[in-house]
Amino acid sequence: MGDTDRKIFVLDTNILLHEPFAIYSFQEHDVVIPMTVLEELDRIKDSKRDVARDARVAIRALEDIFRDATPDQISEGIAFNKEQAATGSLAILADFELQETVRAFADKAGDNRILNAVLYLQNKRSPREVVLVTKDINMRLRAKGAGVRYVEDYRTDQLIDDVRYLTKGFHTYEGDFWQSIDRVDTQNIEGKTFHTLNKSILAPTYINQYVIDEESDFAGRVDYINSDNDSVQIRDLSRERIMNRQAWDIRPKNIYQAMAIDALLDPQIDLVILTGSAGSGKTLLAMATALEQSIETNRFDKIIVTRNTPDIGESIGFLPGSEEEKMMPWLAAVTDTLEALHKNDHCTEGSLKYICEKANIQFKSINFMRGRSIQNAFVLLDECQNLTASQIKTIITRCGEGTKLVCSGNLAQIDSPYLTPVTSGLTYMVERFKNFEGSANIHLNGVVRSRLAEFAEENL
């Protein structure tokens, strides 16, 4: 297998489903794929699950390496790439031939075989470190209980260690913002006020980061960062003005919603990321601004609403109807929002039908977004916390000219068994785009849905 300085990484199936090219993240070490993993990938690639494509991509990646190898070479290990500086190898272990030492969980035969493979390598390759890499939290616990010394999560796409350090998209000053400023250069350009001041006052700062304070009612947004002289240009938004902005008769209930509306209505911002707890107004603000810009200002030709769907066939059976009708149960939050926006109309049902046709609102499944090129559309990607980084990339790369993408999610409501707040695609996207001039991120503090929801959020 190689030098004792190199580690041996055994990859669980969910690693290759999470990142099909994960094998290339360990090129300086030796990677072992148990035969059980190949069997599970084979079952998944022919299924109707949304990870079937990822399984096929992972199988093709393995085939590219093993194409001309002999059985003996495959079991001993094939070098990743002889032309590059990669020193590691990739091998397949016939784990079904090994003596069984872990028999727990009779219904988890595959997991048992993978654990047996790790224990076998741990004993045979000692003193080399044999590391099991899996996204399954319970599998990591089982591995440690079974005697596996080294167990890790796949962290190559993890940009932060603690979600508490995730940027919120705004900086709040205690007290009066202007009292901390020694020197400022103010100028008016085309009716807009800009303040240029020292960058250290806002450190760390990012483009399109909002700046607010607690006393002087100041509100601004970072417009330009000059790295040459360590200065930053802030566009003065005027808290009073943005608090009185409205979209589709919706006014912000707090400064956080005001910042969100400002970003959602700004034609210069192509990507808006809304995070926050349940009831903070993420979907409501997105839909209100979408209708405003589609019907009132004719900026967009259509509104596309999409989200990740669990495996419908495995949960409540295959639903009848068209794609949009199948999507309705998963997008009930959006339809509830549309009803709330038109609850005071004389005929709510008639208004909704008219608005959906007028704004050309389309409900799509994320599984059918691949390969599309979306032009001049307002795209709302809801429940982003349940998406992986690769799924997020699939959606963002679909957006063409004139399209605005709004991604919303709550990191406290992750349903995927393999994702945590720090490994969620939503977290990954916030960190990756924080320095992109065409994006803005706002964390909506506070629950405005009702006093009942607010109390539940704080006390349950």
Stockholm file with secondary structure:
# STOCKHOLM 1.0

chainA/1-460         MGDTDRKIFVLDTNILLHEPFAIYSFQEHDVVIPMTVLEELDRIKDSKRDVARDARVAIRALEDIFRDATPDQISEGIAFNKEQAATGSLAILADFELQETVRAFADKAGDNRILNAVLYLQNKRSPREVVLVTKDINMRLRAKGAGVRYVEDYRTDQLIDDVRYLTKGFHTYEGDFWQSIDRVDTQNIEGKTFHTLNKSILAPTYINQYVIDEESDFAGRVDYINSDNDSVQIRDLSRERIMNRQAWDIRPKNIYQAMAIDALLDPQIDLVILTGSAGSGKTLLAMATALEQSIETNRFDKIIVTRNTPDIGESIGFLPGSEEEKMMPWLAAVTDTLEALHKNDHCTEGSLKYICEKANIQFKSINFMRGRSIQNAFVLLDECQNLTASQIKTIITRCGEGTKLVCSGNLAQIDSPYLTPVTSGLTYMVERFKNFEGSANIHLNGVVRSRLAEFAEENL
#=GR chainA/1-460 SS CCCTTSCEEEECHHHHHHCTTGGGGGTTSEEEEEHHHHHHHHHHHTSSSTTHHHHHHHHHHHHHHHTTCCHHHHHHCEESCTTSSCCCEEEEECGGGSCCCCCCCTTCHHHHHHHHHHHHHHHHSTTSCEEEECSCHHHHHHHHHHTCSEEECCCTTCCCSCGGGSCCSEEEESSCGGGGCSCCEEEEETTEEEEEEEGGGTCSCCTTCEEEESSSCCEEEEEEEETTTTEEEEEECCHHHHHTCCBTTBCCSSHHHHHHHHHHHCTTCCEEEEEECTTSSHHHHHHHHHHIIIIISCCCSEEEEEECCCCHHHHTCCCCSCHHHHHTTTTHHHHHHHHHHTTTSSSHHHHHHHHHHHTTEEEEEGGGCTTCCBCSEEEEEECGGGCCHHHHHHHHTTBCTTCEEEEEECTTCCCCTTCCTTTSHHHHHHHHHTTCTTEEEEEECSCCSCHHHHHHHHHC
#=GC SS_cons         CCCTTSCEEEECHHHHHHCTTGGGGGTTSEEEEEHHHHHHHHHHHTSSSTTHHHHHHHHHHHHHHHTTCCHHHHHHCEESCTTSSCCCEEEEECGGGSCCCCCCCTTCHHHHHHHHHHHHHHHHSTTSCEEEECSCHHHHHHHHHHTCSEEECCCTTCCCSCGGGSCCSEEEESSCGGGGCSCCEEEEETTEEEEEEEGGGTCSCCTTCEEEESSSCCEEEEEEEETTTTEEEEEECCHHHHHTCCBTTBCCSSHHHHHHHHHHHCTTCCEEEEEECTTSSHHHHHHHHHHIIIIISCCCSEEEEEECCCCHHHHTCCCCSCHHHHHTTTTHHHHHHHHHHTTTSSSHHHHHHHHHHHTTEEEEEGGGCTTCCBCSEEEEEECGGGCCHHHHHHHHTTBCTTCEEEEEECTTCCCCTTCCTTTSHHHHHHHHHTTCTTEEEEEECSCCSCHHHHHHHHHC
//
